[in-house]
Amino acid sequence: MTGLVSYRAGLAAEDAVARHYSDAGQVLAASRWRGSSGEIDLVLREGASVIFVEVKKAATHAEAALRVTSRQMARIYAAASEFLAGEPNGQNTESRFDVALVDSYGRIEVLENAFAG
């Protein structure tokens, strides 16, 4: 895939995942939120909780899952910390980190609490 095609495919995947969460009742708070530590693909709200979502697109869900690196997880944690600093309860805000995998057919698989050890 060329860079532009890959970029647009990624944006389309993020939009599809945002709709998936919206259909489940979560509210999109931010798309491609950027802090000094990096970017978070989607930030959603479920009541007082915040859900941080990393979207990965590849031919298969398995290939997409392999694209989430420990370095990237650390960057997402740092950016999420920046986001939570602006919340009324700050770092005490209930939150989780999901990974949404999108395959070449557009099928979405969400791994809730994907970063939980």
Buried (B, 14 or more C-beta within 10 A) or exposed (E): EEEEEEEEBBBEBBEBBBEBBEEEEBEBBBBEBEBEBBEBBBBBBBEEEBBBBBBBBBEEBEBBBEEBEEEEBEBBBEBBBBBBEEBEEEEEBEBBBBBBBBBEEEEBEBBEEBBEE
